[in-house]
C-alpha cells in the first residue's frame, strides 16, 4: 500500500487534475457518439462512465454504470453500510471514504451537555464505527465535528466530482459543482467494494435564473419557490441544473442550500456550474491550490454555451425565475412543496388553512441546509435590530451550527453571541431536531402547535415525534423574525414589533452578508481520525451480546417459485415517506441492530382500510396489532406478504432500513402507484420486488382480505409486465398488470437474494 491515508482521502491538486483528464477522455468518446452540446450534468455523469464507448445513453430508460470518486456515510447508515461491507471479505475500501458522526446526537438542553450525553450513550456505536473505519481505510469524523453535508462542503466537495452519500441531502455538495447523490447503504457498499454504480439515466431539468436577490429574499426562497412549482415528485429521476446569469449572483453556500433541498423534489441531485463564488469558497476553506487546476478545466464544469443560450432545446423542462422579483416564501405544514409567499401566510392562518394556528411554539435555525456563515450573519443582523430595541425572542429559539468550523467562526465574530442575547440556545453541531433528535419537553408539543424552522423537511412527526406539530419552513432570517414576534401571521416586510419602551418599530431587511469571513474560518476542535496505511490488524468492535449492533447474514436467494396467495400486510394511504415506513427519532439508537430496530416498521403509515396509523389486522387470526408484530407472525408461519403503496411511495430520507426491515420480516414485494427514486433502488438492492400498477387506479381494487399472487416470475425480464392475480375476499378473482424498472443486472439481485449476494458470488467465482 504505497499511498498514505491522507492521499487516499483528501482531494489534492494531482488527484483533481487526473480526474479532469479522465473526464475529458471519456467525454471525447461520448461527444463523438452524440454530436450535440452537453448540459453540465451530462458532462459530469458521462465523464464518469465505466464504459463510454458502449454505454446506452437513453434518459429515463438506460441504467448508467458509473465510477464515483468518493463515498460518505453518516453514522446511522454507516452502521448498516459497514456491516454489509464486512460481508464482502475485502480488506480496504476502493475509493476515498469517510464516516461522519452527526445523527445520533440528541438535542436536549444545549451543545456541551448534549454532546457529552451522546458520547456516553452511543460510545459502543462510535467505537464500532471508529474501529471499522481504521480496519477498512476510511476517515472517521468524530461526534461534534459537524453535519456530514456541511463537512463535505468544507472539506471534500469540488466541481466535477461524482460523490455518493448515504443521506438524501447529499446533494448539498452541488453548491460547489459536485454531482452529489444520496443513496442507500447497499449502493455505497458496492462502490467502496470497487464495483461500478448503477443509476437510471436522469432526465434533464433546468431552472434558469435572472436578476439578483434583494431585501429579505434569500437562497432558501429560491428552492421553496421551485418546490412549489415542481412538487415533491416533480424532480424524480431528474437532475436539476441552475443556470443563467442569476445563478452567478448566489454564493457557494447559498447554492448549497438550494441544492440540498432538491431532495424534497425527488431529484437525483441538483447542480450549479462552476463560477467565481466557488473559487472564493474553496480558497477560504483551505483548498485554494485546487483552483488553478479547476480554472484550466472550466469547460468541463459548465454547460456548453449553446445549452445556456437556448435551454428549452436541451432540457426536458425549464423553469424560469427572476430573482429580483422573488418574495420571501414559506412552506408547509406537513409537506415541503406547500409553498406560498409570506404575504399570503397571514390570510392562510386567519382562515385556518391546513389547521394552522397563529401562536408559534418554537423557532429553530441552522441545520445542514442553512447554517453557513452567510446565513448566521443575516439571522444575527435581525437579532441585533431587536436587541437595539430591547426585544428578545418571544418563543424558544434554537441554533444548530452545521459544523465546528461554522460554530467556532461565528463565536469569534459575534453572530452567535448576538443570537444568544435575544434568548437563543446553541445546540450541538449535529442534525438534532431536523431529523427528529429532539427531546422536547415543552407541554405545547402535546397539542396541535406550530414551529418555524430553516430545515429542509417537515413531514408529520419529523421533528419531535408528535403528530400535532406543524413545521413551517423559511429562511433563517425569516424564522428569526417569527421568533421575535411569536406568531406565524407576522410579516417582517410590513408589520411592526413593540420595543421595550412601547414604541413600534419595523425590522429592516438584513444587510448583504459576507459569504466567507474576512479573517478566515476557524477550524475549532473538529477532528478527523485518519486510518492506518494497513488496517488488517485492527479488530472491529462488536460485543457478542450487544443490544445496539448486530452482524448481518446474507439474505436467502429466491427459490425460483412464484409468490402465491400472499396477504396484504399494509395498504398505505396517502403520503408514505421513509419516516412513515421506518421512523427515526428515538429509534436511531437501534439502527445497528436490525432485528430490534424493525419493531418500528410502518409505525407511521396510514392504514387505507381503517384510517388508523401503524396498526392493522392479522388476516389469519383476526387480531389487531402493530404491522411489525403481524409481519413477525406471518413470517413464523412461513407466510410471505406484500405491501400496497400510494403515489410517490418512499419519498424523503435515503433510509435503507425502510427496505431492510420488510426484507427481514418476510416481505417480498411492494406494489405502488409510483415510487420515489432512492427507496425504489433500496428495495431492489435488498432483493424485494418493487412493482407499480400499470393502471394506477388499480390501487383502489385491493381489499383488506385479498390474497395476492405474482406469477410467471421465472420469465421476469426488463420491460415485461408482471402478472398479478388478486383473489378477493368474496372469492372472486381478477388479473392485474404490474410494471417494473428492473434492468438485467438488477433482476440478478432479485434472483440472488440481494445485490450484495450477487457481488459476493462473482468475487467467489474469481
C-alpha positions in Angstrom: 0.0 0.0 0.0 2.1 2.8 -1.3 -0.3 5.7 -0.8 -0.6 7.4 2.5 -4.0 7.6 4.2 -4.3 11.3 3.6 -3.6 10.9 -0.1 -6.4 8.4 -0.4 -9.0 10.6 1.4 -8.3 14.3 0.8 -8.6 15.8 -2.7 -5.3 17.0 -4.0 -4.2 19.1 -7.0 -2.8 15.9 -8.6 -5.9 13.8 -8.0 -8.2 16.5 -9.3 -6.1 17.0 -12.4 -6.1 13.3 -13.0 -9.9 13.2 -12.7 -10.4 16.0 -15.2 -8.0 14.3 -17.7 -10.1 11.1 -17.4 -13.3 13.1 -17.8 -12.0 14.8 -20.9 -11.1 11.5 -22.5 -14.5 9.9 -21.7 -16.4 13.0 -22.9 -14.5 13.0 -26.2 -15.8 9.5 -26.8 -19.4 10.5 -25.9 -19.3 13.7 -28.0 -18.3 11.6 -30.9 -21.3 9.4 -30.4 -23.9 12.1 -29.6 -22.7 15.0 -31.7 -24.6 17.7 -29.8 -24.0 20.2 -27.0 -24.0 18.8 -23.5 -25.5 20.0 -20.2 -23.5 20.3 -17.0 -25.0 17.1 -15.5 -24.3 15.2 -18.7 -20.6 16.3 -18.7 -20.1 15.1 -15.1 -22.1 11.8 -15.5 -20.7 10.9 -18.9 -17.2 11.8 -17.7 -17.6 9.1 -15.0 -18.9 6.3 -17.3 -17.4 3.0 -16.8 -17.6 2.2 -20.5 -18.3 5.3 -22.5 -17.8 3.5 -25.8 -20.7 1.1 -25.3 -22.9 2.7 -22.6 -26.5 3.2 -23.7 -27.5 6.8 -23.2 -31.3 7.0 -23.1 -32.6 9.2 -20.3 -35.4 7.6 -18.2 -34.7 4.1 -19.6 -31.0 3.2 -19.6 -29.0 2.4 -16.5 -25.6 4.2 -16.4 -22.6 2.3 -15.0 -20.6 5.0 -13.3 -17.4 5.3 -11.3 -17.9 7.7 -8.3 -14.9 9.4 -6.9 -15.9 9.4 -3.3 -18.3 7.9 -0.8 -19.5 9.4 2.5 -21.5 7.7 5.3 -23.4 9.3 8.2 -23.3 7.4 11.5 -26.7 5.7 11.1 -26.4 4.2 7.7 -22.7 4.0 8.3 -23.5 1.1 10.7 -25.5 -1.0 8.2 -23.1 0.0 5.5 -20.0 -1.2 7.3 -21.8 -4.3 8.5 -22.6 -5.1 4.9 -19.1 -4.3 3.7 -17.8 -6.7 6.2 -19.6 -9.5 4.3 -17.5 -8.9 1.2 -14.3 -10.2 2.7 -12.3 -7.2 1.3 -9.5 -5.5 3.3 -9.8 -1.9 2.2 -12.3 0.4 0.5 -11.7 1.1 -3.1 -12.4 4.8 -3.2 -11.9 7.7 -0.7 -14.5 7.1 2.1 -15.4 8.9 5.3 -17.8 8.3 8.1 -19.4 11.3 9.9 -21.0 11.1 13.4 -23.8 13.6 13.2 -27.2 11.7 13.5 -27.0 10.2 17.0 -26.6 13.4 19.0 -29.9 14.3 20.6 -30.9 17.9 21.2 -31.9 18.4 24.9 -30.5 21.4 26.7 -27.5 22.7 24.8 -24.4 21.9 22.8 -21.9 20.9 25.5 -24.2 18.8 27.7 -25.9 17.2 24.6 -22.6 16.2 23.1 -21.4 14.7 26.4 -24.6 12.7 26.8 -24.3 11.4 23.3 -20.7 10.2 23.8 -21.8 8.4 26.9 -24.9 6.8 25.4 -23.6 6.0 22.0 -20.0 5.0 22.9 -20.5 1.5 21.7 -21.7 2.6 18.2 -18.9 5.2 17.9 -16.4 2.6 18.9 -17.6 0.2 16.2 -17.6 2.9 13.5 -14.1 4.2 14.6 -12.7 0.6 14.5 -14.4 -0.3 11.2 -13.0 2.9 9.6 -9.5 2.1 10.8 -9.8 -1.5 9.7 -11.0 -0.7 6.2 -9.3 2.6 5.4 -11.9 5.2 6.0 -11.6 8.6 7.6 -13.6 9.0 10.8 -15.1 12.3 11.7 -15.8 12.3 15.5 -19.0 13.5 17.1 -19.2 17.2 17.3 -17.2 17.8 14.1 -20.4 18.7 12.2 -23.2 17.6 10.0 -21.9 15.4 7.1 -23.1 17.7 4.3 -21.5 20.8 5.8 -18.2 19.0 6.5 -18.2 17.6 2.9 -18.8 21.1 1.5 -15.9 22.5 3.7 -13.5 19.6 3.0 -14.2 17.3 0.1 -16.6 18.8 -2.5 -15.2 20.4 -5.7 -16.6 21.0 -9.2 -17.0 18.0 -11.4 -16.6 15.4 -8.7 -19.1 12.5 -8.6 -19.9 11.8 -4.9 -22.4 9.5 -3.4 -23.6 9.6 0.2 -25.9 7.6 2.4 -28.2 10.5 3.2 -30.8 12.1 1.0 -29.4 15.6 1.4 -26.0 14.7 0.0 -26.9 17.0 -3.0 -25.8 19.8 -0.7 -22.4 19.4 -2.5 -24.0 20.7 -5.7 -23.3 24.2 -4.3 -19.7 23.6 -5.2 -20.5 22.0 -8.6 -20.2 18.4 -7.3 -22.6 15.8 -8.7 -23.5 14.6 -5.2 -26.2 12.0 -5.0 -28.0 10.5 -2.0 -28.1 6.7 -2.0 -28.9 3.7 0.3 -26.2 1.8 2.1 -26.1 -1.1 -0.4 -25.2 1.3 -3.3 -22.4 2.8 -1.2 -21.1 -0.6 -0.3 -20.9 -1.7 -3.9 -18.8 1.4 -4.8 -16.4 1.0 -1.9 -16.0 -2.6 -2.9 -14.8 -1.4 -6.3 -17.8 -2.0 -8.4 -19.5 0.4 -10.8 -22.6 2.2 -9.5 -25.8 1.9 -11.4 -28.1 4.9 -11.9 -31.2 5.3 -14.0 -30.1 7.9 -16.6 -31.7 11.1 -15.2 -33.9 13.4 -17.1 -32.8 17.0 -17.5 -34.5 19.9 -15.7 -33.2 23.5 -15.8 -34.0 26.4 -13.5 -33.0 29.5 -15.4 -32.2 32.3 -13.1 -32.0 36.0 -13.9 -31.8 39.1 -11.6 -30.4 39.3 -8.1 -31.8 38.5 -4.7 -32.5 41.6 -2.6 -34.1 42.7 0.7 -35.5 39.8 2.7 -35.2 37.3 -0.2 -32.6 34.6 0.3 -31.4 31.4 -1.5 -33.9 29.5 0.7 -36.7 31.3 -1.1 -35.4 30.1 -4.5 -35.8 26.4 -3.6 -39.1 26.9 -1.7 -40.5 28.6 -4.9 -39.1 25.8 -7.1 -40.6 23.2 -4.8 -44.0 24.8 -5.1 -43.6 24.7 -8.9 -42.3 21.2 -9.3 -43.9 19.3 -6.3 -42.3 16.6 -4.2 -42.3 14.2 -7.1 -41.6 16.6 -10.0 -37.8 16.0 -9.9 -37.9 12.2 -9.6 -35.2 10.6 -11.7 -34.0 14.0 -12.9 -31.0 16.2 -12.2 -31.9 19.9 -11.7 -29.4 22.4 -13.1 -29.5 26.0 -12.0 -28.2 28.1 -14.9 -28.4 31.7 -16.2 -26.9 35.0 -15.1 -28.8 34.9 -11.8 -27.1 31.7 -10.8 -23.8 33.5 -10.9 -25.0 36.0 -8.3 -25.5 33.5 -5.5 -22.8 32.5 -3.1 -21.5 28.9 -2.9 -23.2 28.3 0.4 -26.4 29.8 -1.0 -26.2 27.4 -3.9 -25.7 24.6 -1.4 -28.9 25.5 0.4 -30.8 25.3 -2.9 -29.1 22.0 -4.0 -29.7 20.5 -0.6 -33.5 20.9 -0.7 -33.7 19.5 -4.2 -34.1 16.2 -2.4 -37.6 17.5 -1.4 -38.5 17.4 -5.1 -37.4 13.8 -5.6 -34.5 14.9 -7.7 -31.5 12.7 -8.3 -29.4 15.7 -7.4 -29.1 19.5 -8.2 -26.1 21.2 -9.5 -24.6 24.7 -10.3 -22.0 25.5 -12.9 -18.6 26.5 -11.7 -18.1 30.2 -11.0 -16.0 32.7 -9.0 -18.1 32.2 -5.9 -17.0 28.6 -5.8 -13.4 29.5 -6.3 -13.7 32.0 -3.4 -15.2 29.4 -1.1 -12.6 26.8 -2.0 -9.8 29.2 -1.2 -11.4 30.2 2.1 -11.7 26.6 3.2 -8.1 25.6 2.6 -8.4 24.3 -1.0 -7.1 27.2 -2.9 -4.4 25.0 -4.5 -7.2 23.3 -6.4 -8.5 26.5 -8.0 -5.8 26.8 -10.8 -6.5 23.2 -11.9 -10.2 23.9 -11.9 -9.8 27.1 -13.9 -7.8 25.2 -16.5 -10.7 22.8 -16.9 -13.6 25.2 -16.7 -15.1 23.9 -19.9 -15.8 20.6 -18.2 -17.6 22.2 -15.3 -20.3 24.4 -17.1 -22.9 23.6 -19.7 -21.9 24.1 -23.3 -22.7 27.7 -24.4 -25.4 26.6 -26.7 -27.2 25.0 -23.8 -27.5 28.1 -21.7 -28.3 30.2 -24.7 -31.3 28.0 -25.6 -32.2 25.8 -22.6 -35.6 24.8 -23.9 -33.9 22.9 -26.7 -31.6 20.9 -24.4 -33.7 20.2 -21.2 -36.8 18.2 -20.7 -38.3 21.1 -18.6 -37.3 24.6 -17.9 -38.4 26.8 -15.0 -37.6 30.5 -15.3 -37.3 32.7 -12.2 -36.4 36.4 -11.8 -34.6 36.7 -8.5 -35.1 40.4 -8.4 -38.9 39.9 -8.1 -38.8 36.9 -5.7 -40.6 37.4 -2.4 -39.7 35.5 0.7 -41.5 32.2 0.9 -42.6 29.7 3.5 -43.6 26.1 3.1 -45.8 23.7 5.0 -47.1 22.3 7.1 -46.5 18.6 6.6 -45.0 18.8 3.1 -42.2 20.9 1.7 -44.0 21.7 -1.6 -46.9 23.6 0.1 -45.1 26.9 -0.7 -46.6 30.3 -0.6 -45.2 33.9 -0.5 -45.0 35.3 3.0 -47.5 38.0 2.1 -50.2 35.2 1.8 -49.4 33.5 5.1 -51.3 35.7 7.5 -54.5 35.2 5.5 -54.0 31.4 5.5 -53.6 31.5 9.3 -56.7 33.6 9.7 -58.7 31.2 7.6 -57.3 28.2 9.4 -55.9 26.7 6.2 -54.2 23.4 6.8 -55.2 23.7 10.5 -52.5 26.3 11.1 -52.5 28.1 14.4 -51.0 31.6 14.8 -49.1 31.1 18.0 -45.6 29.9 17.5 -44.3 27.3 20.0 -40.6 27.3 18.9 -38.2 28.5 16.2 -35.1 26.7 15.0 -32.4 27.8 12.6 -29.4 26.2 11.2 -29.0 22.5 10.2 -27.2 21.2 7.1 -29.5 23.3 4.9 -29.0 26.8 6.4 -26.1 27.1 8.8 -23.4 28.9 6.7 -21.5 32.0 7.8 -23.7 34.0 5.5 -26.9 32.5 7.0 -25.9 33.1 10.6 -24.8 36.6 9.8 -28.2 37.6 8.3 -30.0 36.0 11.2 -27.8 37.8 13.6 -28.5 41.1 11.8 -32.2 40.6 12.5 -31.4 39.7 16.1 -29.2 42.8 16.6 -32.0 45.1 15.4 -34.3 43.6 18.0 -31.7 43.8 20.7 -31.3 47.5 20.0 -35.0 48.0 20.9 -34.8 45.7 23.9 -36.7 42.9 22.3 -36.0 39.2 22.9 -37.3 36.1 21.2 -40.9 35.5 22.3 -40.6 31.7 22.0 -37.7 29.2 22.4 -35.1 29.9 19.7 -32.5 27.2 18.9 -29.5 27.5 16.7 -27.8 24.5 15.1 -24.4 25.3 13.6 -23.7 23.0 10.7 -20.1 22.3 11.7 -17.4 23.1 14.2 -15.8 25.4 11.7 -19.0 27.5 11.5 -19.6 27.4 15.3 -16.0 28.5 16.1 -16.1 31.2 13.5 -19.4 32.7 14.4 -18.4 32.6 18.1 -15.2 34.6 17.3 -17.0 37.1 15.1 -20.0 37.7 17.4 -23.0 36.3 15.4 -23.6 33.5 18.0 -23.4 35.9 20.9 -25.9 38.3 19.2 -28.4 35.5 18.8 -27.8 34.3 22.4 -28.5 37.9 23.6 -32.1 37.6 22.3 -32.5 34.3 24.0 -31.2 31.7 21.5 -29.8 28.4 22.7 -26.9 26.9 20.7 -27.3 23.2 20.0 -24.6 20.7 19.1 -23.0 20.6 15.6 -25.3 17.8 14.6 -28.6 17.0 12.8 -30.6 17.2 16.0 -34.3 18.3 15.7 -34.1 18.4 11.9 -34.2 14.6 11.8 -36.2 14.0 15.0 -33.4 14.0 17.5 -35.1 16.4 19.8 -36.1 15.5 23.3 -38.7 18.2 23.5 -40.1 18.8 27.0 -42.4 21.7 26.1 -46.1 21.0 27.1 -47.1 22.8 23.9 -45.9 19.8 21.9 -48.7 17.7 23.3 -51.4 19.7 21.5 -51.6 21.0 17.9 -48.8 23.5 17.6 -46.6 25.3 15.0 -42.8 25.5 14.9 -40.9 27.6 12.4 -37.6 26.2 11.1 -35.0 26.8 8.4 -34.7 23.0 7.9 -35.4 21.0 4.8 -38.2 18.5 5.6 -41.5 18.9 7.5 -43.4 15.7 7.4 -45.7 14.9 10.4 -43.7 13.6 13.4 -40.5 14.5 11.6 -39.0 16.9 14.2 -40.3 15.9 17.6 -42.2 12.7 17.1 -45.6 14.5 17.7 -48.3 14.2 15.0 -49.7 17.5 16.1 -46.6 19.5 15.5 -46.7 21.6 12.3 -43.4 22.8 10.8 -43.3 25.9 8.6 -40.1 26.2 6.7 -38.5 29.5 5.8 -35.1 31.2 5.6 -33.1 31.7 8.9 -33.7 35.4 8.8 -37.5 35.0 8.4 -37.6 32.3 11.2 -35.7 34.7 13.5 -38.3 37.4 12.8 -41.0 34.9 13.6 -39.3 34.1 16.9 -39.3 37.7 17.8 -43.0 38.2 17.1 -44.0 34.8 18.5 -46.7 34.4 15.8 -46.9 33.0 12.3 -49.0 35.8 10.9 -46.2 38.3 11.4 -44.7 39.6 8.1 -41.5 41.5 8.8 -41.7 43.2 5.4 -44.9 45.1 6.5 -45.6 44.6 10.2 -44.1 46.2 13.3 -42.8 45.0 16.7 -43.0 46.8 20.0 -39.8 47.9 21.6 -39.3 47.7 25.4 -40.3 51.4 25.6 -43.6 50.7 23.8 -42.6 52.3 20.6 -43.4 50.4 17.4 -40.5 49.6 15.0 -40.1 47.7 11.8 -37.3 45.4 11.1 -35.1 46.4 8.2 -34.1 43.8 5.7 -30.8 42.2 6.8 -27.8 43.7 5.1 -26.0 41.6 2.5 -23.7 39.3 4.4 -20.2 38.0 3.6 -20.1 34.5 2.2 -16.8 33.9 3.9 -15.3 35.7 6.9 -12.8 38.5 6.3 -10.5 37.0 8.9 -10.8 33.4 7.6 -12.5 30.4 9.1 -11.5 28.8 12.4 -11.3 25.1 12.5 -12.3 24.8 16.1 -11.8 21.5 17.7 -13.1 19.3 14.9 -11.3 16.0 14.5 -11.0 13.6 11.6 -9.2 10.4 12.6 -7.2 9.1 9.6 -6.9 5.3 9.1 -3.6 3.5 9.3 -1.9 2.6 6.0 -2.7 -1.1 6.7 -5.6 -1.8 8.9 -5.7 -5.6 8.7 -4.6 -5.9 12.3 -7.4 -3.7 13.6 -10.2 -5.6 15.4 -13.7 -4.3 14.6 -15.5 -3.7 17.9 -18.8 -5.6 18.1 -19.7 -7.1 21.5 -21.3 -10.6 21.1 -24.2 -9.7 23.4 -24.7 -6.1 22.0 -28.1 -4.6 22.0 -27.1 -1.9 19.7 -25.2 -3.8 17.0 -26.0 -7.0 15.1 -23.9 -8.6 12.4 -25.8 -9.2 9.2 -26.2 -12.5 7.4 -26.8 -12.8 3.7 -30.4 -12.8 2.6 -31.6 -16.1 1.2 -31.8 -16.4 -2.6 -35.1 -16.6 -4.4 -36.3 -20.2 -4.5 -37.4 -20.0 -8.1 -41.1 -20.2 -7.3 -43.9 -17.8 -7.8 -45.2 -15.8 -4.8 -48.7 -17.2 -4.2 -51.7 -16.3 -2.1 -49.9 -13.6 -0.1 -51.8 -11.4 2.5 -51.7 -7.7 2.2 -49.8 -6.6 5.4 -50.5 -2.9 4.7 -52.3 -0.9 2.1 -50.8 2.6 2.7 -52.9 5.6 2.2 -51.6 9.0 1.0 -48.1 10.3 1.7 -45.9 7.4 2.8 -42.4 8.6 3.4 -39.5 6.7 4.7 -40.2 8.4 8.0 -43.6 6.7 8.0 -42.1 3.3 7.0 -39.1 3.4 9.3 -39.4 6.2 11.9 -36.2 7.8 13.2 -36.1 9.9 16.5 -35.5 7.5 19.5 -35.3 4.5 17.1 -32.0 5.8 15.7 -30.2 4.2 18.7 -31.1 0.8 17.3 -30.1 1.3 13.6 -27.2 -1.1 14.0 -29.4 -3.9 15.3 -31.8 -4.7 12.5 -34.0 -7.1 14.4 -34.7 -4.8 17.3 -35.0 -1.8 15.1 -37.6 -3.5 12.9 -40.2 -3.3 15.6 -40.9 0.2 14.3 -41.8 -0.9 10.8 -44.7 1.0 9.2 -45.3 2.7 12.6 -46.2 5.9 10.9 -48.1 4.5 7.8 -51.8 5.2 7.5 -53.9 2.0 7.0 -56.1 2.7 4.0 -58.7 0.2 5.3 -59.2 1.8 8.7 -57.5 5.3 8.6 -55.5 4.2 11.7 -51.8 4.8 11.9 -49.3 2.0 12.5 -51.8 -0.8 13.1 -53.6 -3.4 11.0 -55.4 -6.8 11.2 -53.8 -10.2 11.0 -55.9 -11.8 8.4 -55.2 -15.3 9.7 -56.1 -14.8 13.4 -58.2 -11.6 13.1 -56.1 -9.9 15.8 -55.4 -6.2 15.7 -51.8 -5.2 16.3 -48.8 -3.3 15.0 -47.7 -4.0 11.5 -44.3 -5.3 12.7 -46.0 -7.8 15.1 -48.3 -9.0 12.3 -45.3 -9.4 9.9 -43.4 -11.4 12.5 -46.5 -13.7 13.0 -46.7 -14.2 9.2 -43.0 -15.0 9.0 -43.3 -17.5 11.8 -46.0 -19.3 9.8 -43.9 -19.2 6.6 -46.3 -16.8 5.1 -44.9 -14.2 2.7 -46.6 -10.8 2.5 -46.9 -7.8 0.3 -47.4 -4.1 0.8 -49.6 -1.9 -1.4 -48.4 1.7 -1.7 -49.9 5.0 -2.9 -48.2 7.6 -5.1 -44.5 8.5 -4.7 -44.2 5.8 -2.1 -41.0 6.1 -0.1 -40.2 9.8 -0.6 -37.9 11.6 1.8 -34.9 10.2 3.5 -32.5 7.6 2.0 -33.3 5.4 4.9 -32.2 1.9 3.9 -33.9 0.4 6.9 -37.2 1.1 5.1 -36.2 -1.8 2.8 -34.1 -3.8 5.3 -36.9 -4.2 7.8 -39.5 -5.5 5.3 -36.9 -7.9 4.0 -36.1 -9.2 7.4 -39.7 -9.7 8.5 -40.8 -11.7 5.4 -42.0 -9.2 2.9 -41.3 -10.0 -0.8 -42.9 -7.2 -2.8 -44.2 -3.6 -2.7 -46.8 -2.7 -5.3 -47.4 1.1 -5.5 -48.9 3.7 -7.8 -45.3 5.1 -8.1 -42.0 5.2 -6.2 -39.5 7.7 -5.0 -36.1 7.0 -6.6 -33.9 6.1 -3.6 -36.5 3.9 -1.9 -37.2 2.0 -5.1 -33.5 1.3 -5.5 -33.2 0.3 -1.9 -36.0 -2.3 -2.3 -34.3 -3.7 -5.4 -30.9 -3.9 -3.7 -32.3 -5.9 -0.8 -34.0 -8.5 -3.1 -37.6 -7.3 -2.9 -39.8 -6.7 -5.9 -40.6 -3.0 -6.4 -43.7 -3.0 -8.8 -46.1 -0.4 -10.0 -49.7 -0.7 -11.1 -49.9 -0.4 -14.9 -53.2 1.4 -14.3 -52.7 3.5 -11.1 -56.4 3.3 -10.3 -56.0 -0.5 -9.7 -54.7 0.5 -6.3 -58.4 1.0 -5.4 -59.2 -2.6 -6.3 -57.2 -4.1 -3.4 -59.2 -5.1 -0.3 -58.3 -6.0 3.2 -58.9 -9.7 2.8 -57.5 -10.1 -0.7 -54.7 -12.5 -1.4 -52.1 -11.6 -4.0 -50.2 -13.9 -6.3 -47.3 -12.8 -8.5 -47.0 -15.4 -11.3 -44.6 -16.1 -14.1 -41.6 -14.8 -12.2 -39.3 -17.3 -13.8 -39.8 -15.3 -17.0 -39.2 -11.9 -15.4 -37.4 -9.7 -17.9 -36.6 -6.0 -18.4 -39.6 -4.2 -19.9 -42.0 -7.1 -19.4 -45.1 -6.7 -17.3 -45.6 -8.9 -14.2 -48.9 -10.7 -13.8 -50.7 -10.2 -10.5 -53.6 -12.4 -9.6 -55.9 -10.9 -7.0 -58.2 -13.3 -5.1 -60.7 -11.1 -3.4 -62.2 -11.8 0.0 -65.5 -12.6 -1.6 -64.0 -15.4 -3.6 -63.9 -13.6 -7.0 -60.6 -13.2 -8.8 -59.1 -10.8 -11.3 -55.7 -10.3 -13.0 -53.8 -7.0 -13.0 -50.7 -6.0 -14.9 -47.8 -4.6 -13.0 -44.8 -2.7 -14.3 -41.2 -2.5 -13.1 -38.0 -0.7 -13.9 -35.5 -3.6 -13.4 -32.6 -3.9 -15.7 -31.0 -7.3 -16.4 -28.3 -6.8 -13.7 -31.0 -5.7 -11.2 -33.0 -8.9 -11.8 -29.9 -10.8 -10.9 -30.1 -9.1 -7.5 -33.6 -10.4 -7.0 -32.7 -13.9 -8.0 -29.6 -14.0 -5.8 -31.5 -12.5 -2.9 -29.7 -9.1 -2.9 -27.2 -7.0 -4.7 -24.6 -7.9 -2.1 -25.2 -11.6 -2.7 -24.6 -11.0 -6.4 -21.3 -9.3 -5.7 -20.2 -12.0 -3.3 -20.9 -14.7 -5.8 -18.9 -13.0 -8.5 -16.0 -12.5 -6.2 -16.1 -16.2 -5.1 -16.1 -17.2 -8.8 -12.9 -15.3 -9.3 
